[in-house]
Amino acid sequence: MEDDPTPLRLNALETLDRVAERIDRAAPDE
């Protein structure tokens, strides 16, 4: 395993993507 910030970046991006999906689902369909 390498000590790179890349994995953390990808993890954060994935988390944001999941949160966005949740918000999209919770948001009213207009």
BAKOL-896926 format. One record per residue (C-alpha): x, y, z. Coordinates in steps of 0.001 Angstrom, whole numbers, padded with zeros to 6 digits, always signed. Example, Ala and Ser with C-alpha at 12.3 -4.5 7.8 and 13.67 -1.06 7.14 Angstrom:
% BAKOL-896926
+012300-004500+007800
+013670-001060+007140
This chain:
% BAKOL-896926
+000000+000000+000000
+001316+003429-000899
+000903+006538+001193
-000972+008540-001417
-003752+011122-001004
-005410+009737-004129
-007414+006997-002340
-008737+009542+000131
-009723+011828-002713
-011566+009030-004490
-013264+008047-001245
-014431+011613-000670
-015686+011882-004232
-017589+008622-003872
-019129+009815-000615
-020199+013095-002205
-021665+011182-005136
-023690+009016-002758
-024884+012045-000795
-025882+013774-004032
-027834+010691-005046
-029637+010673-001704
-030470+014364-002028
-031683+013785-005572
-033979+011031-004311
-035221+013073-001356
-035738+016173-003499
-039235+016596-004967
-039612+015668-008610
-040159+018921-010477
